[in-house]
Amino acid sequence: QVQLVESGGGLVQAGGSLRLSCAASGSTFSSYAMRWYRQAPGKERELVATITTSGSITNYADSVQGRFSISRDNAKNTVYLQMNSLKPEDTAVYYCYARRDSIGYWGRGTQVTVSS
């Protein structure tokens, strides 16, 4: 089992940047594929980005392609989401998700608010 804690959210103006972090504990972090999701008020949870266990392969939602970057540091048990050129429509609670052996674990989320 793995425990996930997100941080780095906040209020930023449109065009600005934030870097989210997700710290993992309780299990072998490097064996988990990692994802970032987000959920805006009144909307379904949306997959934002994924990264493989080694970090060699990443994928992004079309809505964030070219603006967001997912990375991981297995030595620090942490996955990151660098968010640039933020837009008001990026406003949401961002969740970290770990998956191994068809079992997934969620963090509690961190709020990102982008003002226009």
N, C-alpha and C positions, 0 to 999 in steps of 0.2 A: 504494500500500500504506500501511496505517496501523498504528502500534504503540500498544497500549493498556496503561496501568498503573493498576490499582485501588489505592485506599488508604482508610483510615478504619474498617476493621473492628476488632473487638475483643470484649471480654467486657462484657456489660451485664446488669443485672437486668431481670426482666420489668416492663413498664411504662415502661422507659426509652427513650432515643432515641439514634440514631447517624446520621451523615451520611457516606455513601460518596461518593468522588470517583473519576473515571476520566479520567486525562489522556491525550490523544491527541497523537501526533507523526507526522511523515513524510508527511502528505498534507493535503488541504484538508478540515479537520474538518467545516466547515459543509455539505459535500456528502453526509455520511453520516447516515442514519437510525440512531438509537442504541437499544439495549435493555439491560436488566439481566435476567440469569437468576440462578437459584440452584440449588444441588444439595446436598441433605442426604445424610448417609451411608446407603447402601443404597437410595437413591431416584434416579429419573431427573431430569435437569436440567429445571427448570421456568421458563417465562417469567414474569417478575415485572412488568415495565413497559416501555413503548415510548414514543419521542418522535420526532417528525418532524424534518426538517432545520432548519426554522425555529423549532421548539419550540412551534408553535401547536396541535398535536394530541398528546395523551397518552392512553395506555390502560394499564389495570392488570388484573392477575389478581384474581379475586373475593376471594381469600384476603388481599389486602393493600389492597383498595379502601378509601379513607377513612383509612388509616393511613400509607401511603407516598406520596411525591411525587417524580416524576422531573422534572428540569429540566436546562437546558444553558446554557452561556455560550460562544458561538462565538468571542468575542474572546479567551477564555482556553483554547480547545480542550479544554473539560472538560464532562463530563456528571456530574450528581449524582443521588444517591438519598437523600432524606430519609426516615428510618424512625422513626416514632413509635409509641407504645403497643406496644412489641415484646413478642412472646410466645415462649415456649420453642420452639414449632414454627417460628419464623422462623430457628432455628439452621441454618446452611448456609454453604457457600462461595458467595460472590456474584461473578458474572462480568459484565464489561462486554462488549458485542458491537456492532460497527459493521458496517453493511451499505450497499453501493452497487453498482449494476449487477449484482445477483444474486451478489455475492461478499461473504462475511462474514469478519470478523476477530475473534478472541477475545483478551481479556486473560487473565492467569494466575490471577486471582481473589483475593479477600480473605475471610478467615474472620470470620464473625459468630457469636458464641455468646451465647445468651440464657439466663440462669439463672433458675430458678423460686424 
